[in-house]
Amino acid sequence: MLPSNQPFNPLIPPPPGAPAAARPTWVALALWGLPNRGAAWFVTWLAVGVALAFLCYGILNPICFIWGLFALIAAIWYYRAMRWVDLHGRWS
């Protein structure tokens, strides 16, 4: 833990002995079943690829734009969850 006279800086990770913060529900759901950061990045880029594919196919079938937006929202959700863990918690 930081001494009380030092302000909290989210860019500095917690020291090695500090306990990890409890994950909020939205972070736990986003990272559920993903064992590490590499797997989370894989799922994030997979969602981006699926979003691009659906958005491109949306030219022929407009309903695919909606699916592309859902995949893009999922990719943003995964990224934000990873960022939360980087700033407030631990991966292991």
N, C-alpha and C positions, 0 to 999 in steps of 0.2 A: 504494500500500500504506500501511497505517497504521503510524505509528511504534510501536516495541515497547512503549512506556510507555502506550499507549492501549488500553483493552479493546475487543474486538470488539462492535459493536452491530448486530444484524441489521436494525434499523429504519432505519438510515442506509445509503443506497445507496452502492456503491463510487464513488470519485472517477472523473471522466471518463477519465483516462489509465490507470487500473488495468486489467489484463487480466481478462477474464471467466472465471469458474470453469468447468471442464468440466462439462457436464450429465451427471447420472447416467442410466443406461439407462431407468429408469421415466419420467423427465422427457422424454428424447428420444423415447420411444415415444408418450407422450401428445401431444406437440406436433409429431409427424412430419407434414410436409406443410402445416403452418399457418404462413403467412408472417409474421404479426405478432400483437400482443396482441388487436387487434380481432377477428380471425378466431378466436382461441382463445375469446374471450368469446362469439362467435356460436355456436360448437360447444357450449360449456358450457350456454348457455340453450336451445339446441335439445335437448340431452340431458335437461334439466329438463322441458321441454315434453313430450317423448316419454314420460318417466317418469310425469308426471301423467296423460297420456292413457291409458297402459297400466294405471296403478293405478285410474283411474276405470272403465275397461272391465273390470277384474278383478272387478267386482261381478257381471257377466254371465258371464264366463268366467274361472274362478279361475287358469288357467295364465298369464294375462296379468300377474298379480301378480309372477311370477318375472321376466318381461321388464321390467316396471317397475322392479324392484329392480336389475337389470343396468344399465338406463339411468341410474338414480340413482347407482349406484357409478361409472359412467363420468363423470358430471357432477362428482362429488367428486374423481375422479382428475384431470380437466382443471383444476379449480380449484386443487388442491394443486400441480400442475405449474406453473401460472402464478405461484402464490405463490412457489415455489422460484426461478423465474427473476427475479422482482421482488427477492428478497432476495440472491441469489447471482450473478446473471448479467446479461446484456443481451438485449434483443429484436432489436437490429440486428446 
